Amino acid sequence: MPLESNQPADASASALPSDKAQIRHLLVVDDNELTCKQLQQVLQAEGTLNVDYQTDGHRAVEAMERHNYSILLTDLQMPKMSGMDLIREVQKRNIAVTVIVSTGHGSIGEAVQAMRLGAYDFLTKPVDVDHLRLVIDRILRERALQDELATLRTDLNRQYSFQNMVSKNPRMHAIFELISNLGHTTSTVLIEGETGTGKEGVARAVHASASARTGQFVAVNCAALPETLLESELFGHEKGAFTSAVGQRQGRFELAEGGTIFLDEIGDMPASMQAKLLRVLQERSFERVGGSKTIHVDVRVIAASNRSLKALVKDNKFREDLYYRLNVVKIDLPPLRERPGDVPLLATHFILKYTRPRDPAKRIDPAAMDVLLNYSWPGNIRQLENAMERACVTTRDQIIRVENLPPDLLLPRPAASAPVIELDKPLAEYIETAVAQIESEYIRKALAKTNGHVSQCAQLCGLSRRSISVKMAQYQIDKTTIKEESISHPRIEKDKEKSADT
């Protein structure tokens, strides 16, 4: 009569030492009970893995239905139910377990067939325990990532999602709160951020937050239209106003009545158009090109720029009075490199977006995720979205691997170039900027290594706790964000492990 597992998963877990690491459960299935006991004893020695065993395939299926096992290690040659039939039953019942098969040297063909059925790896008997540990460690790392991504998928529509955006970064959450407060107003909004940071997405979220306003969202790219067309595009024209004006045409401001007009790349607007836009913002009225009738509009104006308008004003490339008219509510979008904790969240979001209906969601291989986390993302969110769309298209199974990512992500980072020195700035200003960059980066890395502990960070930097607190405020360093990012970043985890060992 087949023996029951001598240590059920729900009972044995309490006997293990308490540890912050999650205890994973493994089920060994082999008709040789001595083999089962030996594997159980060896694999449980480190205390991070709980091992049960069964000597019968049918009992193994029942055990997997009752308990949540991460790994199934099964022999192929067994009476009553073979290992191959056990794998088929696991698939039939949709049991979320990773399968390793063990087989004798004469049954390699069956092991390959088992791999085709979905087994993760196969080992020849007698099992090399050291190699088995390596395979188990690899599986558990991938399972941990899968669990994290599953949690992210759940949280995407719960705590990290706002309108059409997702983030777990405190700076972005402050922006979300600001957008919510704008819903009851018609205040003009200025959004600044690097190319690809999602300025139009923020503008659409501001528009959507004003549920009482029924007008539409109208977007205009000021950099894409020449000056002669931009005026007509914004304000419309009357019949005969110019050669090709064969009829009256409404402009974008009229089309946005009761809603929002989004002026993207406002910094590239010609000077003459800046003056005309200033009047619209002041009077909320304009005339069509070639017309004399004054048209009054009720629209919210949202402007965006990938350059600092304040710097453009200083260089006499943008009207100062228009800048202050636009800069009623300012939103500064951080680049993706300053919010690396959002990379897994956004990658998951885009994977779900580009997965075809009724297809299972794809997952990211740990090595591929490491590439995503270590890349600087000069193109920001738009570049990440393009990368994940490409990965979803090129992968032939449900796993996104390194080879599915764009080749640019795999190139070594270019060496930091020397700053451009111009003599119109004093030397002290360049020195101050360089010192600030070094201090900020040093403190961020020290906080990451100490898991956000300010006192330990101060000791590591050789400064007082008060000095570190002042500099954190000066450089807008959020220790909570640093702590979150250190947990999700594998290289920082390695540094923590090394410091713990020493």
N, C-alpha and C positions, 0 to 999 in steps of 0.2 A: 504494500500500500504506500503511495507517495507520501512523503513527509510534508507537513506544513512548514512555512518559514518559522524558524525558531526565534525570530525577532521582528514582529510586525512593525511596519513603518511608524504607526501612530504611537506605539508603546516605546519603541527604542529611542525615539528622538529625545525624550526627556532624560535619558541616561547619558546623553552626550554632554560634553562640557559646554557651558554657555559661551557663545562667541558672537561677535558682531557680524561675522560672515554668515551668509545664508547657508543652512545645511541642505545639501542636495541628496536625493534618494536614488539609489541604483538597485536594479533587480537582476540577479544572476539566475539563469535558467539552464540547468544541466542535469541529466539523469544520474550523474555520479555525485552523490552527496558529499563525498570527501573533497572533491574539486570545489564544490560550492562553498564549503566551510573554509577551505584554505584561502580562496579569493576574498571571502567576507572578512576574515581576520586581517589579511594584508591591506586591503583597501580602506578598512575602517580605522587603521592604526593612527592616521594623522588627525582624526577627529572632525574633519570637514565634510565627510561623506558617510551617509548611512546606507548600509548594504543589507538587503534582504535576499533570500534565495528561494527557489522552487525547483523541484525535481520533475515537474510535469507541466507540459505546455498549457493544458486546460486550466490548471490551478494558477498558472502565471497570468493568463488573461483575466481571471477573476480578481487577482491581486491588483492588476493595473486598472481595473474598473473601480476598485475601492480606494486606491491610494494614488497620489500624484508622483509618479516616477519621472526623473529627468532622463535616465539612461537605462536601456535594456541590453544586457550582455547575454546572448543566447548561443547554445551549441546548435549545430545544424542537424547532427545525427542523433535523434531521440525517438524512442518508441511512442506510440499513441498519437502524438502530434509532433511533427518534425519542426525544426527551426524555421524552415521555409514557410510552412503552413502558419506558424506563429506570426511571422512578419505579415503574411497576407491578412490574418485576423486583426492585427494592429491597424493596418490600413483600412480594412473594412469598417472597424469601429471608430476610426478617426481618433485614435489615442495619441496624444501629443508626447511622444517619447522618441529619443534618438537611439537607433539600434546599432549595436556592434555584434558581429557574428564571430564565433570561434569554430575552427574546423581542423580536421587532420590534413596532412600533406596530400593525401589522395583525393581530396574533395575541393580543390581550388576552383574548379569549374562551377560548383554549386555556390561557392562564396561570391564569385563574380556575378552569378545570377541573382544572388541576394542583394548585391549592390545595385543591380538594375531595378530591383523591387523597392529600393529606397533605403537600404542599410547604409550607415555612415562609413564604416570601415570593417575590415575583417582581419582576424589574427589566427595564426596557425598554432596548433597544439604541439608541445606544451606551451602555454601562454607565457610570453616574456612580460613579467609584471612591470618592469620599468617602462617598456614600450606602451603597455596598457595604461599606465598612469599618464603618460604624455598624451595619448589619445583622449583620455577622460578629461584632462585639463583643457585641451583644445575644445572639446565639446562644451564643457561648462562655461568657458569664456564666451563661446558663441551663444549659448543659451542665455547667459546673463545679458548679452546685447539684445537678443530677441525679446527678453522680458522687458528691457528698458524701452525698446521701440514699441512694444505692445502697450506699455504704460503711456508712452507719448501719444500713441494713436487715441487712447481713451481720453487723455487730457487735452488733446487738440481742440475738442469741441466743448471743453468744460472750463478749465482754469487758465489756459494759455491762449485762447482764441478771442479776438475782438474784431467785429465786422469782418473784413476780408484779410485780416492779418493775424499772425501767430508769433508769440514771443514769450520767453520766461525771464527776460532781462528787466531789471527794475527801471532803467531809463525808459525803455519802451512802455512799460506799464504806466509810468508817469505821463507819457504822451497819450496813452489810451484814456486815462482819466481826464486829461485836458480836452481831448476830443469830445468826450461825453458831456463836459460842461459847455461846449460850444453849441450844442444842439438847440439851446433856447435863445440863441443870439443870431445876428446876421453880420457879426464882426468880420472884417477882412483878415485873412490868414496868410502868413508868409512861411513857406517851408523851404529850408535849406538842407542840403545833404549831397553826398557824392553821387555820381551816376550809378544807378542800379540799386539805390537804398530803399526804393519804394515810395517815392514822393507822390506819385499819382494815386497809389493805393491809400495813402493817408488822406489825400484830398477827397477821394470817394468816400472814405469813412466819415470825414467831417460832413459831407453832403448827406450821407445816410443817417447821421445822428439827428438831423433836423427833420424829424418825422412829420411835423406840422406843415412843412413847406412842400408843395406839390409839384414844383417845377423840376425840370430835368437837369442832369449834369452834362455840361458842355465843355470839352477840352480843346485848347488851341496851343499848338507848339509854335511859340514866337520865333524860334530859330529856324524853322522849316520854311517860312514864307518871306519873300522879299517885301521891302517896305511898301511898294505900290499895291501889292495884294493884301497885305496885313490889315490896312485900314478898312478896305472893303470887306474883308473876312470878319473883322470885329464889329463894324458898325453898319454894314450893308451898303447898298447903293440904289440910286434911282435910275430909271430907264434913261439912257443917253448920257449918263455921267461920264463915260469914256467909250472908246471905240467898240469894245466887246460887250458893253452893258445893254443887252437887247431887251431887258425887262427889269422890273423892280426886284430887289433881292434883300431879304432880311439878314442881318448880321448875327454873329454868335451871341452878342449881348441880348438881343431881342429873343432869340431862341431859348436863352437861359432864364427868361422871365419867371420869377417865383422860385427859382432854383439856384444853381451854382455855375459860375464860369471859372474854369481852371486855366490859368495862363502859365504854361510850362516854359522853362528857360527864359524867364522874364529879363534876365541880365543881358540877353542878346537882342532885346528890342531896340530899334533905332531911336535916336534922340528925339526926332520930330514926333514919333508915335508916343514916346514917353510923356510929352507935354499934353497930347490929346487924352491919353489915359488918365493923367492927373486930373483933368477937368471932369471926366466921367466919375472918378472916385469922389470928387468934391460935390458935384451937383447931381449925380445919379441921372444924368441926361446927356444926350448927344444928338447929332444930325447925321443922317445917311450921307454918303459921298454923293455930291451933286444935288442934295436936297436942302431945304430950308426949314422943314418942320422939326421942332424939338420933340424927341422921344424920351419919355421918362421910363426908367426900368427899376425893378425891385429884384436885385440879384446879390448873392454873396460872391465876393471876389476872393479867389485863392490863387496866390502866385507861388511859383517854385523856381529855384535856381540851384545849379550844382556848383556855383561859385558864391563867395560871400559878397552880398550886395553892399555891405558896409565898406569892404575893400575896394569895390568898383567905384563907390562914391568918392573915396579918398583919391583914387586915380583919375577922377573927373570923367568916368565912363558911364556913370548912372546919376540921374538927378537926385539930389539930396531930399528935396521936398516930396518927390514920389516915393523914395525909400521910406520916409516916415509915415506916409499915407498907407503904404503896404504893411509896414511893420507894426500892426496893431496887436496881433497875437502871433508870436514867433514859435515855430517848431523846428528844432534842430535834430535831424535824424542821424544817429550814430552809424558809422560804417560797420559792416559785418565782422571785420577783424577785431572790433572792440566789444563784440558780444558773441564770442565763440561758443558759449553755452547754448546758443540758438541754432547752431549748425545741425545737430541731430534732429531737433524739432522741425526745422524747416525742410530738411532732407526727407523726413517722413511725410510731411505735408505734401511735398511735391510728388513723392512716390505714389501716394494715394490719388493725387490729381491725375497722374498720367497712367495709372493702371486701368486697363480696359474694364468695362462693366462685366460683372460676373466672374472676372478673373481673381484668383487669390492675390492678396497684397504681397508685393515683393519685399525681401529683407536685405539689409546691407551686411556684407561680409565684414568681420572685424578689421581686416587689413585695409579694406576700402574705406571704412569709417575713419581709420587712423589717417589716411590720406586727406580726407575731408577736413578733419580737425586740425591738421598741420599746415593746411594751405592758407595763404593770406587773403584770398578773395578780393583782388583789386576791382573786379566787376560787381562785387557785393551780391545782393539777393538775386538779381537778374542772372548773374553768372552761375550761381548755385542752382537756380531753377533750370537753366539750360543744360547743366551737367547732369541733373537727375533725369530730365526728359531723355537725354541721349542714353543714359544708363538703362532706363526702362525699355527703350527701343532695341538696344543691342544685346541685352541679356536673353539667353535662350531658355533659362529656367527661372526659378523664383528667387535666385540669389544674385545680388549685384556685387560683382567682384572688381578688383582693381583694374582689370583689363577693359571693363565696361565704362570706366571714367574717361573724360577727355584727356588726351596726352599732355596738354598744358599743365594739368594738375600734378603730373609726375616729374616735371622738370625741376632740377635743383633751384633753390632760391638764388636770385642774383645777389652779389655782394653789395652791401650798403654803399651807395655812392656818396661822395663828398658833397656837402651843401654848396649851392651856388653863392659865391661871395660877391656882393655888390657894395661899392664904397659909399652909397648914399645912406647906409645905416652905420651907426657907430659900432665899434668892435665890442663894446660892453653888451650891446643888444644880442649879438650873435652868441656870446659866451653865456648870457643868461638863458637863451633858448636851448642851447646844448646841455647845460646843467639841468634844466628842468626836464628834458627828455630822459636823461640818464637817471635822475632821481626817481621819476615816475615809474620807469621800467624796473628799476632795482627794487623799489618798494612793492610793486605788483608781484614780482617773482618771489620776494621774501614772504609776502602774505600768502601766496599760493603754497609755498613750501611749509609754512606753519599753519596751513588750513584756516587762514583768516584770524589767527590769534595775534592781537596787536602787541601785547607785551613781548611775546616770543619774537615777533617781527622786529621790534625795537632792539632787542638784544642781538639779533642776527645782523642788523644794520649798524650797530654800535652807536645808537642814538637813544634819547630818552623817549618814554612812551608819549609824552606831551608833544615832542617834536614830530613823531610819526603821525599823531592825530592831526596836527596842524597841516602837515604836508598831504595827508590823505584828503583833507578838505580842500586844500589848494588845487590838487590835481584831480579832484572829483573821483576818487577811488572808493568804490563801494565794497567793503570787505565781505558782505553777504554774497555778492556776485562772484568775487574771487573764490570764495569757499565752494560755491556751487560748481564753478568751472573746474576747480582742482579735483573734485570728485569725479567729473566726467572725462577728464583728460588723462590718457594713459601715461604720458611722459611725467606728469606731475605725480601721479600715483607711484611711479618708480622711484622718484626722488624721495617721497615720503617713506617708502619701504627701506631705502638705503639709510636714511637718517635714523629710522627706528632700529636698524641693525647695529649702527654705531653707538 
